Amino acid sequence: MDKQSRLARTILNGFTAYFAEFENITLSARTRFENAEWRATQDASMRRIDIYKAQVVETQKVVEYIAQDKLKDLQFWAETRDIYASLVRGMTNFEIAETFYNSIFNSTFGHRWIRDDYAFVFSPQGDMPPVDVRRVVRQYRTCGDLKSALVALIADYRLALPYVDEQGDIERVTSVMVAAIEAEGADARADLEFHVLEHHFFRNKASYVVGRIVGKALQLPFVLPILHTEDSEQPRIFIDACLMGSDPVSRLFSFTRSYFMVDASIPSQYVLFLQQLMPKKAVSEIYSCIGHHRHGKTYYYRTASRHMRSTEDEFITAPGIKGMVMTVFTLPSYDFVFKIIKDRFTPPKEVTHQEVRDKYQLVKRWDRAGRMADTQEFANLVLDASRVSESLLKELQTNCESALEFKGSALIIKHCYVERRMTPLNLYLQSASDEEVDAVMLDYGKAIKELAAANIFPGDMLLKNFGVTRHGRVVFYDYDEIQPLLDINFRIIPEPRNEYEEMSGQPWYSVGPNDVFPEEFRLFFSGNQRARKAFDRRHSDLYEASFWTGLQEKLRGGFVEDFFPYSADLRFQP
C-alpha cells in the first residue's frame, strides 16, 4: 500500500473514531434526561463539541508521521484526496467525512491552498447524500380520528418515566392540532397522516418529538416539548406545549441556542426532513443544530460562494454604531455579517486579541439560552477585492491591516467570524412604535436575565450590542467582555461620607477588576428615555445588586434554568 492510500485510510479512521464518539455521547442523552442530570447534560454538550478538534489533533500526528517529507507536497495531497473520495463514495455520512478531511488538510497547510484539487471545497458527490427520509420517519394514519392516532404516537415515543396526566396531555395536544388544521382551511376529521422523526431531540432540560401533519394540500409542522417534573421521589414527565407551524419550529431550531442531541446516524436524512419543515432555515444552520457545526461551516461556505458568484453588489460597512473591538461588514444581498478583530482597540477597551477569540470559543461551547448568536470562525477567507466598496476597504486598511492580505484580485482575510445579520437594537428603536418599544424592551430585559441564569454576564449591555431577529427576539452578539456570572462581584455603591466625595467626578470607593455596580446600568439608556421608561416598568430589579447575588447563590447550589424556546402563552402548564 502506497503512502497516499495509507494517509487516506488514516484520515478516514480518524473520522470513524470521531463519529463513533459523537454518537456515543448523543445516545446517552436520553438517560441523562430521564435521570434529570442537567449538569451532566451541559458537560456532555461541551464534550461533544470538543471531541472534533481533539480527534483532528490526534489524527494530524499520525498523518505527519506517515507523510513525512511529502507532508507539504500538494500533488501528494491531490492523489490522497482522490483515494479518500473513492473510500467515502456511497457512505451515508460522506459529507461529514469530507469535512473531516478538510480539517486535516487545513491543519497541515494553515488554511491555505484550499482548492478542490486538494480538498473538498465542493463535494464530487453533491452537497448531500441521496436520502429517503421515509427510513427515519414513523407514519400514523388518522382515519378521521386524530386523537386515536395521537394516542398511538405518544405510546411509541414513551420514555422511561410515567406521565403526570397522559390523557390530559393528549386532549390538550388534540385541541391545539385541530385548531391549527382548521386555521389552514383543512378538515381535522379527514384522513390525515402524522410523519414523525423516529428519535427524540434532547437539549437542555427538554425532550422534543418532531414531525408534521400531512393531508391533501396540507403540510403542517409540529413539535411536542416534553419536560421532567424533577421530583426526586416520583419523577414524571408531561407535554408542555404543542408547537404548530414553520415559524415556531424555526425558533426552536434557532442559531441562538445550543445544539440538539438526536440519534441521527445518517445526518442528511434528519437535515432534509427538518428543512422541509422550515424552508426558510439555512441547511448549514440545520447541520449545526444537530451538532455537526463543522460541516455546517462547510455548507455555509459553499452556499456563500455560490451566492457571491451569482450577485454583483458590494461589501459595505454594516449599519450601526462602530464597535471598539470589531470591524463589521456585510453583503446587502446576503443575510450574514463578517467581523474582524481590530489591530488596536478603542479606549477604554483593554482586552487582547487572544482574549476575544477565547470569548467566542466560550460562546460556542456554552448554553446560549436562545440569546447569543452562533458564529462560524474562518481563517484565510478569500473575497473578490473588486466587490469591496472603497469606504469599507479604507476602513479595513485603517483598523484591521494586519488581518488583510492582497494576492492579485483576491482579498484574503486572515481571521474573521461570520454570523447571522440582525437589526441592531439601537437602530430598531429609532423607528419603533410605542407598542414595539414596549415589547422589545421587555424582551431585552428577558435576554439579560436569561443570559445571567445561564451563568453568562454580558459585560457591556449597551443597546448597540444587541440585535433583533426577524422573529422580533433580542439577541446579544458582542462577546469581548462576557464572563461567567459567578466570577463577578456585584456591589452597591457606598454612600459618600462627605460633601467632597459627593461632588467628586471620580469614584470615592475602591473598584476591583471584577466589581460591577448594577445601579449604573441606567447609563445604558443614555439618550433614549422612551426605551428607559419601558425597561424600568418591567426590569427595574436588574438595577439591584441583590438580584444578581441571589441568582449567583442559586447557580452555586446547582440550579439549572429552564429556557423555553417558545412563548409562555403556548405552554399548557405555565
N, C-alpha and C positions, 0 to 999 in steps of 0.2 A: 504494500500500500504506500503510495507516494505521500509527500508532506501535505499536499493540498487536501487529499482525502482525509488524512488524519486530523488536519486542522478543522475541516468542515464537520467531521464527526464529533470532535471535541466540543465545538461550539454548540452543536445540537444536543450533546449530552448535558452540557451546562444548562441549556434551555429546559430540557426534560426535568432536570433536578429542580430548577426554579418552579416550573409549572406544578410539579407534584407537591412541593411545599406550599405553594399558593393554595392549591386545592385542599390540603390537609388543614390549614388554618381556617379556610372557608367552611369546610364540612363540620367543624366543631362549633360553629356559630349557633346552631340550633340548641345544643346542650347548654351553652352559656346563657341563652335566652331563657330556657326552661328553668335554669337554676338561679336566675336573676343575678348573674355575675357581671355587674355593669362595669366595674373597674377592669376586670379581665377582658371584657369586650373592647374597651378603649385600648388596652395594651395590645390585644390581638390585631386591632386595626392598624396601629402603628407598626407592629412587627411585619405585617403583610406588605406594607409599603416599603419597609427597609430591606426585605429579602431580595428584591430585584437588584439593587446596587451591590449588595453583598455577593450575590451569585455572579454578577458581571466581574467584580474584582477577583473572585476566586477562579473563574474561567480564564480571565485575562492572564493570570500567572502561568497556567498550563499552555495557553496559546503562545506566549513568549518563549517558553521552553521548547515547544515543538517547532515553531517557525525559525527561531534563532536568526541567522543572517538574512533570512527572507522576510523578516517582520515588516520592514518598511518598503517592500518591493510591490508596487501597485499591480504589476502583471501577475504576480503570485496570488494576490488577493482577488483579482478578476477571475482567475481559474478556480480559486476556492469558492467564490460566490456561485459560480455555475454548478459546482458539485453540490453545494448546500441547497441550491434551488431544486436540484433533482431529488435530494433527500427529503425535502419537506413537501414536494409536489403531492397533492392529494391528501395531505394531513388535514384533519378537521379544524386545526388551530394554526394553520400555516402562517396566517397574518401576524400572530403574536410571535411565532418562531422567527420570522423575518425581522421583526423589530428587535428581537434579542440579538440577532446577528449584527444589525446596525449599531447596537450599543457597543459591541465588542470592537467593531471597525472604528467607531468614533473614539473609543477609549485608546485605541492604538495610534490614531492619526490626529488626535486633538480636535475633532470635529472639522477636519479639513478633507478635501478630496472626496466630498460626498457626491458621488456620481452613480448613476445606475450601472455603470460598468463594474463598480467595485462593491456596491451595497444595494439595498432595496429601497431606493428613493420612491420608486413605483414598483408594485409587485408584478412579475410576469404572469401571475395567476389572477390578477384583478384585485380590487380593494378588499373583497370579502369572499370566503368560500361559498360555492353554490350550496344553499341550505334549504331544507324543508322544515319550516317552523312547526309543522304538524307533529314532528317527532318529539317536541318538548312541550306540547300543549295537550291538556285534557279537555275533552268536549262533553258538554251536558246539554241535551235537548230538553226544552221546557214542555213541549207538547201542550202548550196552552196553560200550563200550571207552573209559573215562575217560582213560586215558593217551594214546591217539591224538588225542583232541580237545585235550588239553593241548599236545601237540606242535604242532598247528596254531596254537593260541593263542600259544604262545611265538614261533613263526615270524613271526606277524603283528605282534607287538609288539617285534620285534627293533630294537635300537639300532645305532649305527654302530661298535660295539665287539664283538669276539668274547667268548664266554663262557669262563670258566675251565674249566667242566665242565658243558656244557649237558645232556648226558644224565643226569648225576648229579643235577643240579638238578631235572629232570623226574621222576626216580624219587622224590626226596625229597618234592616237592610232591604227587605222586600218592599217596604213602603217607599224608601228613597229611590230604589231602582224603577218601580212602577211610575213614579212621578217623573223621573228623568226620561224614561222611554216615551211617555205620553207628551212630554215637552218637545220631543223630537218629531212629533206627529205620527208616531207609530203606535201599534196596539200591543199593550203588555200581555194580552191574552192570546196573541198569535204564537205560532210555533217558532220560538227563537232558540238560539244556542248560546251557551257560555263557552268561550275559549279561554282557558286559564293556563298560564305557565306552570309547569309541573312542580317547581320548588319554591319555597318561601324565600322572600328577600328579608335579610336581617340588617338592621342598622340601629345603633344606639340602644334604646330600651324598647324597641318595637319590632314586630314581625309583620310582613305585608304579603297579602295574596293579590297577584296582579293578573288582570285579564280584560276581556271585552265581551259585550253582548252583541250578537250578530243576528241580523234578520234582513228581510228584503229592504234594500236601501237604508240599512241601519248598521252602523258600527260605533258602538258607544264604549269607550274605555272605562274601566272601574278598578278601584283598589280598595281592599279591606284591611285597614290597620288593626293589628291585634296587640293588645297591651297586657302586661303582667300586673297582678294586684300587689305583688311584693309582700304578701302576708307570710311571715315566717312559719306560722302554724298551719295554715291551709292555703298555700299559693294557688291561685286560679287565674284564668285569662278571660278577656272579654273583647268583643269587637267594638272599637272606639268610634268608628265612623264608616261611612260608605262614600268614597270619593268618585264622582262621576264626571266624565268629560276629559278632553285633552289638556285643558289648562290646569286643573287641579293635579292631574297626574304629572304634568311637566314640572309643576312646582315641587312635587315630591322628589323628582329626579334632578333637582336644581344643581348647578355648578357651585353653589354656595354651601353645599353640605358634604359631609364625609362620605366615603364610598360604601356601597352596599356589599354585603356578603351574600352570595347566592350560588348555589351549586350549578354553575353553567359550564360544564366540561367542554362544550362546544360554544364558545362565547358568541360567535356570529349569529347563532340561532336566537339567542336572547336579544341581541342587539337589533336584529331585523324586526322581531316581534314588537319590541319597545318603540322602534322608530315608526312602525305602523300606528301605534297608539298616539305618538307625539310627533307628527310630521314636521313641526317647526323646530324640533330639537336636533342639534347637530349630531351626526353619528359619532364624531370624535368625543363629544361630551357623554354620550351613552356608554361608549367603551370605558371612559374614565369612571363613570358612575358605578360600574360593576367591578372596579378595582384594577382594570388594565389601563392605568393612566399613561404608561409609557407608549402603548400603542395608540391611545387617544391622541398623544402628541404627534405620532407619525401620521395618523389620519388627518389631523388638523393641518399639518404641513402640506399634505397632498391637495386638500381642498383649497388651501390658501394659494398654493402655486397655480392651480387651475384658474382660480378667481382672478389672480393678478394678470394672467395671460389673456383673459377674456375681457379685461377692462382697461381703461386709459386714464382714470382720474389719478391725481397726485396725492402722495403722502403729505399730510399737513399736521401742524401742532394741534393736539386735542383741545377742545374747548374747556374753559375753566381757568381758575387761578393757577399759575405755575407753581409746581412743587419745589420744596427746598432741597430734596434729595434726588428726585427723579425728573427726567425729561420725558414727556409722554406725547406720542404722536399716533395718528390713525390714518386709515384709508377710508374716506367717506362712504364708499360703496360696500364696506365690509364691517361687520359688527364686532370688531376687536380693536384693542389699543395695544401699543408697543411701549414698554417702559425701560428706559436705560438709566443706570445709576450715574449721576453726575461725577465729574472729576473732583469738584470741590463743592461742598455743601454750603448753602446759605446759612449764615449765623441766625439763631443760636444752635443749630444742629451740630452735634459733636460725635455722631456715630461714625464708624468706619465702614468701608465697602464690605468687608467680610461680615460685619455685624448685620448689615442689611440683608445679605444673602442668607445668613443664618435665620433671620426672622421669616423670610419667605419659605425656607425649608420647614420651619416650625409650623407655619400655617398649613403646609401640605400634609403634615402628619397629624395635626390636631383635629379635634372635633370642631368643625367650623360653624356648627349650630345654625346653619342657614343664613349666617350674617357676614361671612367673609368669602370673597371670590377666589375660586381655584385659579391657579396660573400655570402656564407652561413655560419652562425655562429653556432658552436656546443659546447655543454658543456658535459663533461664526455664521450668523443668519445673513444670507445674501439677498440684497434688494437691487432692483434696477435703479441706478443713480439718477437716470433721466426722469424717473417718476417722483423724485423727491423735490418738493417745492423749494424755491430759493430761500424763503424765510425760514423754513424748517432746517434746511441744510446749514444756514448761518447759525441757527440756534444749537444744532448738534455740534458744529465745529467749535462753538464758544464754550458749551457746557460739558461735552462728552468726547472731546477729541481723542482721548486715549482708547476709547471703545470703538473707534472707526478705522477702517482700512479701505483704501480705494484700489481696485485692480481692474483696469480697463473701464468698462461701462458698469462694473459692479461696485456697490457699496456693501462692504462686509461689516456687520455689527458683531463685535467680538462677544458681547454678552447682553442679553435682554430678557424681559419677561413679556408674555402675551396673555391678556385676559379679556373677558367679555366687556364690551363698551357699555357704560351706563351713563345716565344723566347725572352730573354732579349735583348733590343736594342743594347747594347754594344757588345754582342756576335754576333748578326746578322751582325753588321757592319764589323766584323773581316773577314768574308768570302764573303762579298757582292761585286758584280761588281761595276764599277763606275756608271753605269746606276741605279743599285739598291740603291746605296748610295744616289744618287740624288733624287730618288723617295721617299725613306724612310725619308730623311731629310726634304723634302717638307711636308710630312705628319706629321712629328714630330712637325714642327712649327705650322701646322694647328691644331694639337692636343692642344698645349699650348694656341693658340688663341681661340679655341672653348671652352675650359675649362674656360678661362677668360670671355668669353661672357656669360657663364652660371653662372657667379659670383663665380667661383672657382679659387683660386690661389694655384697651386700645392706645392709651397714652395721649396722643393728640386727637381730641374729639371735635375738632373744628368741622363745620358743616361741609367744607370743600373736600374733606377726606372720606365722605360717604357718598354713595351713588344710589340712584333709584332705578330699579329694573323695570322691564316692560310690564311686569305684573304689579308695579307700584310698591315693591318691597324695598326697604332701606338696607343697604349692604355696605360694609366697611371695606376699603381697599388700599389703605395707606399703612404699611406694616412696619415702617422703620423704627417705631417706638413701642411696639407691643411688648408686653411682658406677662408672665404668669401672674394672675391676680394675687396669689399667695406671697409673691415677692415684694408687694407694695406695702408701705407703711402709711396708712390713712390717718391724717391728723386733723384736729380742729385748730384754726388759727387762734393763738392765745391773745387775750385782751392786752392792749398796750398798757404799760404800767404808769405812763405819764404823758403829758401833752407833747413832749418832744418826740416820743415814739409814735404817737397818734398822727402827727403831722409829717413824719418821715416818709420820703419816697422810696426807702429801702426797707426790706423786712427787718423787724426788730427782734426776730427769733431765729434760731438756727434751723437750717434746712438740709437734711441728708439727701444723698443721691436718689433714694427710692421713696422719699417723702412726697405725699400728694395731699392737697388740701381741697376737698370736694366743694367747699364754698366758692372756690374760684371758677368752677365750671360755668358760672353765669357769663363769664367773659367770652365763651364760645359763640354767643349770640350777638356780639357787638354789631350794631348797625341794622339788626333785623328784629325789631320789637314785636312784630306780628308773630314771628316764629317763637320768640321768647315767651310770650303770653300763652300760646298754645301748648308749649312744652311744660311750662310751670303748672298748668292746670292738671296735668296727668303725671308728671315725673319730678316734682319738686323734692322727692325723697332722695334723688341722686345727689343733691347738694349737701347731704348729711353724712358725716363720716360713719355714723352708726349703721347706715345701710350697708356700706362696704365691709366694715369689720364683722357685721353679723353674717354676711354671706361667706366671708373667709372662715368663720367658725364652722359653718355648715360643710364647706369643702374639706376642711381638715378632718371633719368627722366622717368622711367617706361619702358625702352626698353627691349624687349624680343627677343632674336636672333632666326633666323630660323636655325635649324640643319638638314641638308638634309642627310638621311641615304642611299644615292645613289650618284653616280658620277655626277658632274656638266655636263659632256658630255651627260648624258641621259635626261637632262631637255629640255623641249620644249621651255621654256621661261626663259632662264638664266638672 
